[in-house]
Amino acid sequence: MSQARRIARWVNAAAAVAALLVMHGAAAQPADCPREGTLGTSRVLSVNPKNYPRVGLKSFPDTLPLQDGEVVLTFDDGPSPPMTNKVLAALARECVRATFFLVGQPASGRAELVRKIAAEGHTVGHHTYTHAHLAHISPDQAIEEIDRGIAADEKALNGVETTTPSTPFFRFPYFESTPATLDLLQSRGIAVFGADLWASDWRAMSPQGTLKLLIRRLTQARKGIILLHDPQPRTVAMLPAFLRYLKDHGYSVVHVVPANREQSPELPHEQHSERPAPTTPHEGG
Ligand SMILES: [Zn+2]
């Protein structure tokens, strides 16, 4: 059987199992983690923006120090009920921690959901206020979008409207960075997350098509920061099967946190991903 057919067959079986779990499984809680038989989070990676100001090979020459088989799961564009809740449930079933890059405007009306994301152990990063095209507006407007977004997310999270993010992680909508905004974020100690691979889950495709595409890209890349979108129904539909795929194929999930965050007690933790500040251009070529 060809590799493609084997994957297709496996995807169908995994999707059926995942659907059964969703229908019949008791709601899993992050508090029950770690739990035998789940994918789990293999380690926590502290990211210091001073050492990793820009990561993700889609836009930048550098990325996070991941080993073969290690992935970081990131979800953009939420919070968006009920889809975000379903993503949280799928992650809880597999005891996996991810990073959510929130849009400030929807976050400001959904403080409870924003706090739930954080309470379940996930990292909350920032993704502007209205998901604007920052490369197509003036530098001042771009900075305003970034700051308003951070302030709205922080207000939802902690009740304090501040432009100093408690987690200094930011992702540009549409990967549209500009030299001015990159400089600004770096000067403020905010790490910019691009992505190493993605599911193209914004494109009109079936959940199975999205899953197959993502698996194909992961099989090639073997590791990396994966970009997904929690408001997308196709992503919600395929996520349980994708997490099962990761487990069955020996991948492990790394949870990124800011370097100053308290250590999570049950997980192996790298205190600092310290290394010399990157030179420009990228030292590794
Ligand atoms: Zn986005």
Residues whose N, C-alpha, C, O or C-beta is under 5 A from the ligand:
A	BS01	ZN	D76 D77 P173 Y174
